[in-house]
Amino acid sequence: MKNDVPYNPEGAPFRLGQWSKVGDWVLPFQGRAVYAPELKLWFGFSKQEDDNGLSNRFICTADLEKAGAAQPPVVSHQWGYTAPKDQKKNLNASFLVHLGTGGRFCVANFFSGVRNHSTAMLTGVEVTRCGEGKALRFIEHKTYRYGGLSHGQYHVCLL
């Protein structure tokens, strides 16, 4: 066995980044999802829209290990996070970045602005287990705003 080919618990080989079909359902996330091994859950933006019809306003989790051909994954937790009211309608892109340990993430939001400039907002969030149970606690930390980014280069500048 090559070192670059991991095996799943059933013994079948798979490669990182390789797609596989489990059932005739779609994932409960909008866009990309990230796995947090310390919590054994997948995190992403929910497909649910807020009261104004805007998406990417809720972070949700799903346990994909419990999904099967006849059992689609179910959202197990969902939280809203703060976005400035003056910026909500100008949202261009959102990314959820797992910071590696301790259930820590960065929510990166990019907003269109005036005079061909954009604004980026980075918000730290943390998800922890409450005791030994399945309940999770969502903690929103500081938000930093970066302005004056040129259109088309805003993702590269900060991420």
C-alpha positions as CSV (number, residue, x, y, z in Angstrom):
1,M,0.0,0.0,0.0
2,K,1.3,3.5,-0.9
3,N,1.6,6.0,1.9
4,D,-0.5,8.6,-0.1
5,V,-3.6,6.3,-0.3
6,P,-5.5,6.4,3.0
7,Y,-8.2,3.8,3.7
8,N,-11.6,4.4,5.2
9,P,-13.0,2.2,8.0
10,E,-14.6,-0.2,5.5
11,G,-11.2,-0.9,3.9
12,A,-11.9,0.7,0.5
13,P,-9.1,3.0,-0.7
14,F,-9.9,6.7,-1.5
15,R,-7.9,9.7,-2.4
16,L,-8.2,13.1,-0.8
17,G,-10.3,15.4,-3.0
18,Q,-11.9,12.4,-4.8
19,W,-15.7,12.5,-5.1
20,S,-17.9,9.6,-4.4
21,K,-21.7,9.1,-4.6
22,V,-23.5,7.7,-1.6
23,G,-27.1,8.4,-2.4
24,D,-29.5,10.4,-4.5
25,W,-29.6,13.5,-2.3
26,V,-27.7,16.8,-2.1
27,L,-25.5,18.0,0.8
28,P,-27.3,20.4,3.2
29,F,-24.6,23.1,2.6
30,Q,-24.5,26.0,0.2
31,G,-21.1,25.9,-1.4
32,R,-18.0,24.4,0.2
33,A,-18.1,22.5,3.6
34,V,-15.1,21.9,5.9
35,Y,-14.5,19.0,8.2
36,A,-13.6,19.7,11.9
37,P,-12.0,16.4,13.1
38,E,-12.0,17.5,16.7
39,L,-15.8,17.8,16.6
40,K,-16.3,15.0,14.1
41,L,-18.7,17.2,12.1
42,W,-18.8,19.0,8.8
43,F,-19.4,22.8,8.8
44,G,-20.7,25.1,6.1
45,F,-23.2,27.7,5.3
46,S,-26.8,26.6,5.5
47,K,-29.0,26.8,2.4
48,Q,-31.6,28.6,4.6
49,E,-32.1,32.3,3.8
50,D,-32.6,35.0,6.4
51,D,-35.7,37.2,6.7
52,N,-34.5,39.4,3.8
53,G,-34.0,36.5,1.5
54,L,-30.2,36.6,1.8
55,S,-28.1,33.4,2.0
56,N,-24.8,32.6,3.8
57,R,-26.2,34.0,7.1
58,F,-26.3,30.8,9.0
59,I,-23.5,28.3,9.8
60,C,-24.6,24.7,10.2
61,T,-23.2,21.3,10.9
62,A,-24.0,17.8,9.6
63,D,-22.6,14.4,10.5
64,L,-21.9,12.9,7.1
65,E,-20.8,9.5,8.6
66,K,-24.5,8.8,9.5
67,A,-25.6,9.4,5.9
68,G,-26.3,6.5,3.6
69,A,-28.0,5.7,0.3
70,A,-31.5,6.0,1.7
71,Q,-30.6,8.4,4.6
72,P,-29.5,11.9,3.5
73,P,-27.4,14.0,6.0
74,V,-29.4,16.1,8.4
75,V,-28.4,19.5,9.7
76,S,-27.7,18.9,13.4
77,H,-26.9,22.5,14.5
78,Q,-27.4,25.9,13.0
79,W,-26.4,29.4,14.2
80,G,-26.8,32.9,12.8
81,Y,-23.8,35.2,13.0
82,T,-23.6,39.0,12.9
83,A,-23.2,40.9,9.7
84,P,-23.4,44.6,9.6
85,K,-26.9,45.8,8.5
86,D,-25.5,48.3,6.0
87,Q,-23.5,45.6,4.2
88,K,-26.0,42.7,4.0
89,K,-27.3,43.5,0.5
90,N,-23.9,44.0,-1.0
91,L,-22.4,40.6,-0.1
92,N,-20.4,39.1,-3.0
93,A,-18.8,36.1,-1.4
94,S,-18.5,34.2,1.9
95,F,-16.0,31.6,3.0
96,L,-15.8,29.5,6.2
97,V,-12.2,28.7,7.0
98,H,-11.4,26.0,9.6
99,L,-8.3,27.3,11.6
100,G,-7.1,23.8,12.5
101,T,-7.8,23.1,16.1
102,G,-10.3,23.7,18.9
103,G,-13.4,24.2,16.8
104,R,-12.1,27.6,15.6
105,F,-13.2,29.2,12.3
106,C,-12.9,32.4,10.4
107,V,-15.9,33.7,8.5
108,A,-14.6,35.8,5.6
109,N,-17.2,38.0,4.0
110,F,-16.5,40.2,0.9
111,F,-18.8,43.1,0.1
112,S,-19.0,45.3,-3.0
113,G,-18.4,49.0,-2.4
114,V,-18.4,52.3,-4.1
115,R,-15.7,53.6,-6.5
116,N,-14.5,50.1,-7.5
117,H,-13.5,49.2,-4.0
118,S,-14.6,46.3,-1.8
119,T,-14.7,45.6,1.9
120,A,-13.6,42.4,3.6
121,M,-14.9,41.4,7.0
122,L,-13.2,38.6,9.0
123,T,-15.0,37.3,12.0
124,G,-13.6,34.7,14.4
125,V,-16.1,32.1,15.6
126,E,-15.6,29.1,17.9
127,V,-17.7,26.0,18.4
128,T,-17.2,23.9,21.6
129,R,-19.0,20.8,23.0
130,C,-21.1,21.4,26.1
131,G,-19.9,18.7,28.5
132,E,-19.9,15.2,27.2
133,G,-23.2,15.6,25.3
134,K,-24.0,16.4,21.7
135,A,-24.9,20.0,22.4
136,L,-22.6,22.6,20.9
137,R,-22.0,26.1,21.9
138,F,-21.3,28.8,19.3
139,I,-19.2,31.8,20.3
140,E,-18.7,34.8,18.0
141,H,-15.4,36.7,18.5
142,K,-14.1,39.9,17.1
143,T,-14.8,41.2,13.6
144,Y,-12.1,43.1,11.6
145,R,-13.0,45.2,8.6
146,Y,-10.6,45.9,5.8
147,G,-11.6,48.5,3.2
148,G,-10.2,49.8,-0.1
149,L,-9.7,46.4,-1.8
150,S,-9.8,46.5,-5.6
151,H,-12.5,44.5,-7.3
152,G,-11.4,41.1,-8.5
153,Q,-8.5,40.7,-6.1
154,Y,-10.2,40.8,-2.8
155,H,-10.1,37.0,-2.2
156,V,-6.4,36.7,-2.9
157,C,-5.5,39.7,-0.8
158,L,-6.7,38.1,2.5
159,L,-7.1,34.4,2.0
